[in-house]
Amino acid sequence: TQKVGAPPLDKFNTVRHTLPMLSLNTATHPEEMAEFEARIQRFLRSSEPIEYVVEPKIDGVAVELLYVDGRFTVGSTRGDGINGEDITLNLKTIRSIPLTLRAEKRGLPQRLEVRGEVFLSRDAFQLMNREREEESQPVFANPRNPAAGSLKQLDSTITAKRPLDVFCHGSGIISGVQFATHLELLDAIKDWGLKPVPFIRICRSLKEIFAYQGEMETRRDELPYEIDGLVVKVNNTELQRRLGEIARSPRWAIAYKFKARQGTTRILDIQPQVGRTGTLTPVASLEPVPIGGVTVKSASLHNMDEIDRKDIRIGDTVVVERAGDVIPYVVQVLTDKRTGEERRFIMPDHCPVCGSGVYREEGEAAYRCIGISCPAKLKESLKFFGSRGAMDIE
Ligand code: IVH
């Protein structure tokens, strides 16, 4: 019952992090990973093999959770790393953030600062975007944006409606407890009743890291949430302490990013598609292009405002991105590739499916088919009725 939202706030208070929340240096190529390891060995004056913990890099929003005597007391955003915002009420609405920790397996530290990533599942993200498309609101480019937006709500009853989740991957201050390894910290996090990042792997060489990266890049699309790479951390906490940090990033950890799921192709045509409520969504057919192992042939352009904002024309060369199994979208038009042959898309004044009139409400971006028995509307309604979020008919 304590998970029910509280009255809206006027503003968020500031929270000063006891230990700064650092950011990570990034590597995209194997050579940069080799440099990372060489730097560590140089710094430690050792060529001993190093044990790493490798975790997925969750594409979410960084938060810190403070537990005092096992009770969730303050939750904050990263902010600038030194000062964050107090979003305790919003974090209390997330089911996987316990209000009290479990003490059965190991004692509870008096003060425990756990760090993690709040995220939205891909399913929830797609559902939100579909609803926004229907209402002709600008869609979210990735699940991180609505997750961040949900945490920034002054009214926590709105946050409570969003199916947010959290994975923990580190700590700030923990009073009276010292862990010999990062892996032990993750184990303790689990014992206390919080959710550590899944798919943790110990790697004892770069070769093992590269193999794991290949494995995870292939499995990436099967996961119900977005990951944008791996985080490679030195497991031994004493070595972490000796390595320290430089320019607000630890020397003992690095983000090993996956390749962007982007490709360049041409828009062959733009056709409106009729949705459940009659909304005409412009969809681009593309010259087929392989992106991250999938051949992409079409992209949703969402609505007329989006087309105007990005100045998308038929014949344009565009950069297309696939965010998980989300319908690919156009990131950008390469205007310097224009030949002058490109054509602007005009929304038809009759429904392409039933021929009824198309109507645009004053002040609304959506164009809608007004046909009461438009076959496209009926088909989409039926699909919606049977779908997972409605009657869930298998
Ligand atoms: S460890 C010293 N582990 O990525 C920073 N961060 O680009 C310690 N992130 O701000 C961060 N998944 O919010 C760590 N498994 C993971 C992560 C992770 C996502 C975020 C984190 C950090 C950002 C850095």
Boltz pocket constraint, residues with backbone or C-beta under 6 A from the ligand:
constraints:
  - pocket:
      binder: B
      contacts: [[A, 21], [A, 22], [A, 23], [A, 24], [A, 55], [A, 56], [A, 57], [A, 58], [A, 59], [A, 60], [A, 61], [A, 62], [A, 63], [A, 116], [A, 117], [A, 169], [A, 170], [A, 197], [A, 231], [A, 249], [A, 250], [A, 253], [A, 255]]
      max_distance: 6.0
